[in-house]
Structure formats: C-alpha cells, structure tokens
Amino acid sequence: MDISDPLHAKFLKYVPYVFPERSYSNGFTADDTRIIVDWIKKDTTIPFESSGSPIVYSYGLLVPAASSTKAAAPPGISGSMARFTIVNDYLYAVNSHNLQSVSISDPADLSITNSMNAGWDIETIYPFEDKLFLGSMGGVFIYDISQPDSPVKQGDFVHARACDPVIADGSFAYITLREGTDCGPTDNELQVVNIQDLQAPSLVKAYSMTNPHGLTKDNNLLFICDGKDGLKMYDATDPSNLVLKKHITGIETSDAISRNKNLIVVATDGLYQYDYSDPNELVQRSRLSVNF
C-alpha cells in the first residue's frame, strides 16, 4: 500500500501464500462429502454474541521508524507478536513452518525470493542486528541473516510447549510462556535465556507471571504485556534479578513497541502511548479507542 498520502492510500501489489493457511478449531469439522461448486458474493454483517473467551489471531504490530537519514534505521519496527518484520531491504515472514524472504528493494514490486522450512508451530519473528529469533510452541529458533536472502540456522532453545513470543538484545533473549491457549498447558512465566553462545543457549532464570503475552525492551527497561494483569515495567540491568518499577492495571494488554522513550501498547480496548523518560514512571500520552 502506498500511504504517502494517508487520506488517499493506493493499493500496489498483493503477494499471496505468505501467512498461515486457514484453519478450523473449537469442534468445527469440514464435511468432506461435499464440495463447493458456486457461490454468491455479498457484504454482510452478522451480529454475534459469545459467552466464551475470544480467540484472537494476531499478525503483529508494525510501526514506522523515524530516522534523520534513510539508511540509519529499517523502515519499520515490529512487535514481539508479529509474524513479519523488516530488516533493511527484506521483509521476513513466517507461517506455521516456513521462513520466507521478501525483497522490498522496489516497494511497488515485492517478490518472495526464498522460502525455507524453519521448524514447526512457528508463531512469531523478531530481528536483532543480523539475527532472526523465531518463537514457536516448542522453543526458539535462531537464524543468521548476514546473507539476507539465505537465512542460516545457528541454534535453538527448547522449552515446554506453550505460546511463545520472544525478543533479544544481543546477550539475552526474553521469552513469555502462557497457559489457557491451544498451544498447550504450561506455567505463566517469563524466561531469560543467555544467548552469548548461539549454538548452546541456556536458561538464566524464570519469573512467574499472570498471563504474559508480548514484550519489548529499550536499553535496561523491559516491558511485559501481562494480559488481564496489565502492563509491567522492569529494570533489567541484571537479567538474573529483574526489578519491577511500575505496574499499570485496569487494561488488558497483548503487545508493545518501545522506542525513543515512547511506548506503544496494544490493549483490548485500544492503542495506548506512554512516556518512559523517567525510568521509574510510565506517563500516559494518549489512547486511541479501538476494539481488537
């Protein structure tokens, strides 16, 4: 999409078969004795109420990265729950088992340049320098992208089966695991993993959480979206001894992006922005009401 004029966005190109295929769950079974032979297309809105918990499939949060020079930063920063991310002239996307490289050197003519099997039950992707960290239900896969079009696996870290967003800062990876999902039963916790040896990552410490989802880190500040328990800000100077500095309750959070003392948080009732210039405080800047 060309959004140079946000009020008149233009469609440029559609690249198919990048994200996960359609799947069915919660007791639904397709009738394989029948086939579709025709259909009538309609725009229809159907009111629906459910007493159960909502099922949310998130393909991630991506925001522009402000920069004084074109080459100083990638054109976007992705959240920890994202299935796609941008590093220089490539967009990397994951479905349940493939890692795909998409050339964006010509934004008007995107093309898939490489697709490779990267494991199973992959859910998220996070970049750091020349590495990609893929979060899966069974662990974290680490890929080197020194050659952007040819990612190479460098290591992995196995954990109990769980939904698994992951971020990294070079020396450590931070992983949230949560129960109450289709990913499998597990404890609600944050795991800190030493990744200085990429071929042999090791667990540093696990911290108990309520129902953690996405997370983000800026220098020594670590932000955890702990579901219905709100937003938590930690001093992560010592990863083996995180210190809780601020806990905001009353919102149900799912993912966040931190940059330049500004924190963008996705919650069930909208999009929040916080100022964390003071490492001991979170000051709300704005809220855009949206039902996710």
Residue, then its C-alpha position, 0 to 999 in steps of 0.5 A: m500500500d502506498i500511504s504517502d498520502p494517508l487520506h488517499a492510500k493506493f493499493l500496489k501489489y498483493v503477494p499471496y501464500v505468505f501467512p498461515e493457511r486457514s484453519y478450523s478449531n473449537g469442534f468445527t469439522a469440514d464435511d468432506t462429502r461435499i464440495i463447493v461448486d458456486w457461490i454468491k458474493k455479498d457484504t454482510t454483517i452478522p451480529f454475534e454474541s459469545s459467552g466464551s473467551p475470544i480467540v484472537y489471531s494476531y499478525g503483529l504490530l508494525v510501526p514506522a521508524a523515524s530516522s534523520t537519514k534513510a539508511a540509519a534505521p529499517p523502515g519499520i519496527s515490529g512487535s514481539m507478536a508479529r509474524f513479519t518484520i523488516v530488516n533493511d531491504y527484506l521483509y521476513a515472514v513466517n507461517s506455521h513452518n516456513l521462513q520466507s524472504v521478501s525483497i522490498s528493494d522496489p516497494a511497488d514490486l515485492s517478490i518472495t525470493n526464498s522460502m525455507n522450512a524453519g521448524w514447526d508451530i512457528e508463531t512469531i519473528y523478531p530481528f536483532e542486528d543480523k539475527l532472526f529469533l523465531g518463537s514457536m510452541g516448542g522453543v526458539f529458533i535462531y537464524d543468521i541473516s548476514q546473507p539476507d536472502s539465505p537465512v542460516k540456522q545457528g541454534d535453538f532453545v527448547h522449552a515446554r510447549a506453550c505460546d511463545p513470543v520472544i525478543a533479544d538484545g544481543s546477550f539475552a533473549y526474553i521469552t513469555l510462556r502462557e497457559g489457557t491457549d491451544c498451544g498447550p498447558t504450561d506455567n505463566e512465566l517469563q524466561v531469560v535465556n543467555i544467548q552469548d553462545l548461539q549454538a548452546p543457549s541456556l536458561v538464566k532464570a524464570y519469573s512467574m507471571t499472570n498471563p504474559h503475552g508480548l514484550t519489548k525492551d529499550n536499553n535496561l527497561l523491559f516491558i511485559c504485556d501481562g494480559k488481564d494483569g496489565l502492563k509491567m515495567y522492569d529494570a533489567t540491568d541484571p537479567s538474573n534479578l529483574v526489578l519491577k518499577k511500575h505496574i499499570t492495571g485496569i487494561e488488558t494488554s497483548d503487545a508493545i513497541s518501545r522506542n525513543k522513550n515512547l511506548i506503544v501498547v496494544a490493549t483490548d480496548g485500544l492503542y495506548q502511548y506512554d512516556y518512559s523518560d523517567p525510568n521509574e514512571l510510565v506517563q500516559r500520552s494518549r489512547l486511541s479507542v479501538n476494539f481488537 
